[in-house]
Amino acid sequence: MNNISILLVVLIIASTPWIIKRPFMGLLMVIVINPFEGLFPLPAGLSLGRIAGLITVGSWMRLVSVDVETYQRWTRSRIKTWIWAFPLACLCGAILNFESGADVSALVKPSSVFLLVFMALMVESQITDYDRFSKLMMAVVVSSLILSLFPLAYHFGYDLYSFVGYKVEDSFGGSDRVTGLKDNSNGLGLACSFGVFAIVTAVSGSPKPVSSAIYVACGLIMFGGLILSGSRTHLIAVFTCIGTFCFLRVFGPSRGRWYALTGAIIIALSFPLTLSIAPEKVQQRFVMFGSGVEKSTYNRLNFTGIQRKEAFEMLYDNPVFGVGLANFKNVSKGKYGAHDSVSALVGETGVVGIVTFLLIAITSAYRLLQIIVWPHRSSHLSAYGYAVGLLAGLLAAGLAGFGGYIIFYQRWFWIVVGLSGALHENLSQNLTNEQ
């Protein structure tokens, strides 16, 4: 850990009094520092993000108790009474299946889900206008942009890793696939794809020429980071997001339509260019030919099938709460952890977890659809644009989670849950005031 890294830690800790008075700014900080969390390993599964998240959540709860407007907005939340069922199901599964000598992460994981649920409720409460919505999207973009810059700069001969005390070999690990500052290549691909989702949403909701051009430029950089990560799952998710978005954005209000569509299409069409800068083995992964690539794809599909079969066996033996988060590895025959959302949800959370999580996801998508189909006056076009971008990103994230990562650990999912409620509440209030 070098001096810059130590300075970053000190600044985060010193900002605590500031966050207490401004929990929304704390939320932005939690998102922006995400790229650097792996640089500061802490005991018991803690991280700087979780610590900053605890401070931010505590600050927001204090604000709810002392500020009338924040309290009233909190009481109008339509999900606050039942969203807790999912983390409670995760906690029950962890406690019931926790054994002496078990990995402490079996208890840390449920607490992380609780923090993420708090974040969703906080987003719903704190995003009171489109300006804050825009700032939140910008924070997601900045976080992903930082992650993308490190491997791209190194690829073109500039070593940014040394500035944060990170070894280049830790980013590449002897492989042609790049991890950036994350623990694995798929983690980098995940962060880059979320950044593209946020860019599509931001450009759709606030289609201005200059800001759209800047966002598209950032999107091209993130697309480069995604390509260097070699993550096919997240590349498919990005194309799914852009395709869904373009389909939805063709309909509805015309204002800003071409800015949004042009920006999204430019990012998608940059694929051949960004692919050309990647190492040969990475290129082979994406074009799906070359020595060993086809075999590795089939092996991954077979591995996923085996995992899901074991997940349903775990569900049969532990139908109510599953085997508990992070316990898939301890129970599975191959001693490996769950690698996709279906395996984790079915095996680790049981029927209660499955039902409550699906309820959260479906409700969020339904609220966004309501916004999209509502009749819109000129003052509400931003809500329509943001809703289209969020729905496209939610569907793409769900598709990728189905095949490649665990969605309920990801901040983007819970941010969308909170934003769907915030957009719905803001638009409902505006329409009521105009009547």
Secondary structure, 3 states (H helix, E strand, C coil): CCHHHHHHHHHHHHCHHHHHHCHHHHHHHHHHCHHHHHHCCCHHHCCHHHHHHHHHHHHHHHHHHHCHHHHHHHHCCCCCCCCCHHHHHHHHHHHHHCCCCCCCHHHHHHHHHHHHHHHHHHHHHHCCCHHHHHHHHHHHHHHHHHHHHHHHHHHCCCCCHHHHCCCHHHHHCCCCCCCCCCCCHHHHHHHHHHHHHHHHHHHHHCCCHHHHHHHHHHHHHHHHHHHHHCCHHHHHHHHHHHHHHHHHHCCCCCCCHHHHHHHHHHHHHCHHHHHHCCCHHHHHHHHCCCCCHHHHHHHHHHHHHHHHHHHHHHHHHCCCCCCCCCCHHHHCCCCCCCCCHHHHHHHHHHHHHHHHHHHHHHHHHHHHHHHHHCCCCHHHHHHHHHHHHHHHHHHHHHHHHHHCCCHHHCHHHHHHHHHHHHHHHHHHHHHHHHC
